[in-house]
Amino acid sequence: MSLVRVHNFSISLDGFGAGEGQQLDAPFSHAGSRLMEWAIGTRTFREMGMPGESEPSFGVDDAFASRTGPGVGAEIMGRNKFGPQRGPWKDEEWKGWWGDNPVFHTPVIVLTHHPRPVLEMEGGTTFHFVDADPVAALDQARTLAGDLDIRIGGGVRTVRQFLEADLIDHLHLVLVPIVLGRGERLWEGLEGLEQSFDVEATPSPSGVIHLVFTRRKAR
């Protein structure tokens, strides 16, 4: 069976995976780009059009960032990763943060309580807007992905829901040496999670620590 994977998911020292106050002119909320500065200079993120300027990245960061795409046939994301709107869609012209040719080039399931028609984009990306729990969303993603793996792209609530449902096989977190103080914490309600995984830590000269959680046994 295909694996369910999380890659390049950054969290602060105080456990926040997102800041507070996301809006159109602040897609990363009050955190700004601080959680993702380690990634901006990597080849993978430069090719994805990651905004901002940075020095060339360190090799270890490049190596981890490059693992996000190969073998992935579909992504599942929360609505707030797709855009800043809340509630019923007031603007169905919104096509995500990524322009006419999004970086995914695969089917993407967007979890929302307000489904809308499938959105076909350039480069092979199709956004499917569904109201589903993690199990049902994963079943649909596997149908779309064929034999390839499923990437859980975030945000925080979506990753946490899939961890709560015990559906994650591979979890790559990046511990960033900043304190956000407010926002959305990843670990709420996940006490003892580490008992289901082998955990490896790899420090980078950039100051981040790459944490890889690999499921110990098949479900």
N, C-alpha and C positions, 0 to 999 in steps of 0.2 A: 504494500500500500504506500502511496505517496506520503512524504513527510510534511509536517506543518512547521514552518520556520519563521523566526523573527530575526531580523538583521539590523545592525547599526542603530539600535534604539538607545538613545542617550538619556541618562538620568543624573541628577545633581547629587552632591554629597548628602543632602537631606531627603533624598528619595523622590524628588519631583521629576516627572517626565515631560511636563508642560507647565508653562507659567500661567498667569491669570490675565484675562482681558484680551483674548484673541479678537481681532477685528480686521477689516479689509486692509488697512494700512499697517497692521501689526500681526502678520500671520503666525508669528511665534510668541505672541502675547508679550508680557513685560520681560520675558527671558531674552527677547531679541534673538540674535544668532549664537548666543553664548554656549548653548548645549551642542551646537553643531559645528563650532569653529574647527574642531579637530578634523572634520571631514571635508571642509570646503576646499582644501588644497589637494585632496586625493584625486587621482586620475579618474576614478569612477564618478565622483561627484562633479568634476569639471565637465565630463562628457554629458552629464545629466543637466548641465546648465545651472548648477547651484549658484545663487547670487552671492556677490561679495568678492573681496580680494583677500588673498592670503599668500603666505610664503609656501613653497613646495612642501608637501607633506612628508612625514617620516614613513619609511618602508613598512613598518608594522601596521600603521594605519591604512596604508594603501592595500596591504594584503587582506585585512579584514573587510574593508569597504568593497573590495572586488568580488566578494562571495555572495553579495546580495542578489545577483541576477541569474547566474547559471543554474539551470535545472528547474526554474520556477515557471509554472504554466498559468498561474492566476494569483491575484492579490485580493485580500479582504481588508477593507479600511473602514474606519468610522466616518460619519458624515463631516465632522469638523476637520478631518484631514483633507477632505474634498473642497471645503469652502467655509466661509464664516457665517453663513445664514443659519438661523434657528427657526424651528417651527415649520409651518406650511411654506412651500417654495413660493416666494414672491417674484423670483427672477429665474426662470428656467433657461435663460440665455447664459447663465453662469456655467462654465465648462471646466472648472477647477483652476488651480493655481498655475498650471503648467503650460498654458497656451494651446494652440491648435494641434500640436504633436506631443502629447504627454510622454513622459519617460518610461512608461510601463511596457507598452507594446504587447500587452496581454489583456485578457478580460480582467476587469476589476469589479468586485462586489462592494458597493457602498451601503453600509448599514444605516437605515433611516426609518423613522416611523411614518414617513411621508414618501412612499414610492412614487416614481415618475418614469416615463418611457426610457428605454435603453438609449444611451448616447454614444454614437459611433464617432470616433476621432481618427485623425491621421495616424499612420504608423502601426495600426493594428490594435490600438487601445479601444476597448468598449467598456463603458461604465454601466453597470446593472444596479439599479437602486431598489433594495429589497428591505422589507420589514421581517427580520428573522432572528431567531436565537442562534448562538454559536454553532450548535450541531446542524441545524438546517442550513445555515449559511455555508458551512464547510461541505455539506453534501452537494450543494449547488456549485461551489467552487471546484470541487473534484470533477464534476461533470464537464465543466468548462475547460479544465486543465488537462484532461486525459490522464496520462500516466505521470505527468510532471508534478512537482511539489507545489504547495500552497504557501504563499508568504502572507503573514499577518503584518500589515504595514503601520498599524497605529490608528488613532492616538492611544493615549494611556488607557482610557476606559476599555477600548476594544481589546488591547493586549491583556489587560487584567481579566476581562470576561473569558477569554480563551484559556488563560491559566486557571481560573476558577473552575472551568469545565473540564480541566485535565486533558486538553487537546493539543498542547504544544510539545513538539519533539525536540526542537533545537531553538535555543534562545540566546542571542548575542546581544548583551548589554554593554554600553560604554559608560563607565563611571567617570564623570567630568568633575574636576576639582573646583566647583563653584557652589555657592549656597543661594538658592532661589528664595527661600523663606515662605513662599506661597505658590499655589497652583494646584496641580493634581498629582497625588502620590501614586506610584505604581504598586507598592506592596500592601496597601490596605486590604485586610481580610485574607492574606495569603500566608499566614503563619505556618511554618514547617514545610514550605514549598521545596526547600533545598533537599529534602529527604528523597524526592523522586528523581533527582538529577545528579550526575557527576558534574563538578564545576571546576573549570580551569581559568586561571587569571594570568593575563599577559600585559605587563606594563609597557607603555610607550614613552619615548622621550618627549612627546608632545604634552605629557602630564596626565593623560587619561589612562584608565585601566580597562582592557577588554576582558569581559567576563563571558564565558561560554558555558551554558547549561545544556547538557546532553542527557536525554532521558535514559535511565538505567536499564529499563526493560520495556518490551513492547506492551502496549495496552491490550 
